[in-house]
Each structure stands twice: as C-alpha cells, then as structure tokens.
Amino acid sequence: MLKRIFITLLLGFAALAATAGPNVPATIKLCANHWEPFTGADLPNQGVATEIVVTALTRAGYQVEVSFMPWSRALTQAYYGQSDGVVGIWATRQRHERLLFSDSYMDNALYLVYLRPELSANAGIDKLAGMRIGVGRDYDYSDGFLERNRKQLEPVDRIKQNLLKLQLGRIDMMLEDKYAVQYMVGRYPGEYRALPPLKYSADPVLKLPLHFGIRRDHPQANDIIAAFNLQLKTMKKDGSLAAILRKLE
C-alpha cells in the first residue's frame, strides 16, 4: 500500500514538473564591456544600452544575466559559446558570420577627439594619413573603416587609457562616442584636472547602429532575435525607449 502511494506521489511530482517546465523563463547570458555610460557594472541599471536590451528581453519573457569584461574577452566568449551573446555590438561582415543581430536600438556618433590646436579633424578620417589614432581594442567599427585605417590605429581596452595617451602626446587623436568621453571626464574630474579642453571634429566621422547580438549556433537564436525586435518596436511606440535614451543627455 505504502509503495503504491509513493509511486503515485512520484508520478504526480513528475507531472507537475513537466507542466511547469515550459513556463520557466529561459535565461540568456550576455557579455558586455566597460563602456560607460552605455554598459558598465557600476552604472544605474548597468548602463543605457544594458537597460534597453534587458527591458526588451524581460518583456519577451526571458531572464537575463549580464557579465562585464574587456571587449576582446566578451567577443571571444560569445563566439565560442561561453555566453549567449553581446549586449551592444556594431555589425561587420566578420561578426555576421558568428552572430545574429537585432534591429538597431540606438546609434553611436563617433568623433575624432584631439588637443593640439594645429590639428584639423574635420577633413574626414580617410584623409588623416600619418596621424596616430587611439581606438578601442577589437572594436572593428565598420568594414570600410578597417580597410582604410588599420595601420595607423593604436588600440586600448579602456577610454581612460586613450585620454592619458592623448594628454601625454602618445597619440594625436582618439576616436570615440562623445557621450563616452564626456562621461569619463565628468565622472573622474580629479584624474583629468590637468587635461586641456578637448576638441572634437565638427561632425561625427562615423555613425554606427548599435545592436544586440546572439551567437548563430544558439538553439533559440532566431526566436530570441524576433522576440527582441518585437518588444523593441513596442518600446518605441510606448515611449520607454526614448525615456531610457534621454538618460544620456
């Protein structure tokens, strides 16, 4: 009798587990780099880009975990299955081979930043032959940018490193989103007290759409991207996307 009751209970628990299983939200593990104010472990909601991506995926019924690390490692982890994808990434041909990209949820306007008054950064980056340009390591930017400028680029892992190299004269210019530069200088005024006023190119030299990316071999990659894109459209309509982006101002 007891044995029969025990078996019945086991079958009941198994049935409950089977019923509950599909309703448990899938967890998506993402990587991001330290790229304030867009992504960062110590930022409110882990940065504007992180907040957009997590909000859209949460609305779509997913749980999201985000780990922060240098960009090169974040990209490697996504490529080789140690994470499911990347919070924010620009599209290139090489990256399309490994990742599926969402619709763009914001644009990054990248300016040339410099100090020396005799330099002119307004002619376009393709006419700056011989200039040492500080960039982010493995950022890649765009296919055309890579083809034209690879030899004169000096990569680093963090914006603060390029600001220091600029101050010391080890680079002539740096290429970066103006929001990111302004955040860094404003957030750490003591470190940049001796830094002369920064000069920016009159117009951005690159304007790159920022995407959420999932590795192509993820079993639910297409479903995740479709769900994200649907929720992103909803966020545009209900004003929540614009509200998050206003935090950059």
MONORJO-V574620 format. One record per helix or strand. SS is the DSSP state (H for helix, E for strand). FROM is the first residue (numbers start at 1). LEN is the number of residues. If there is no record, write none. Layout:
ss = [SS,SS]
from = [FROM,FROM]
len = [LEN,LEN]
This chain:
ss = [H,E,E,E,H,H,E,H,E,H,E,E,H,E,H,E,H,E,H,E,E,H,H]
from = [2,27,35,39,44,48,63,71,85,93,99,106,125,133,143,153,159,173,178,199,206,221,240]
len = [20,6,1,1,3,12,6,9,5,6,3,9,3,4,10,4,10,5,10,2,10,18,9]
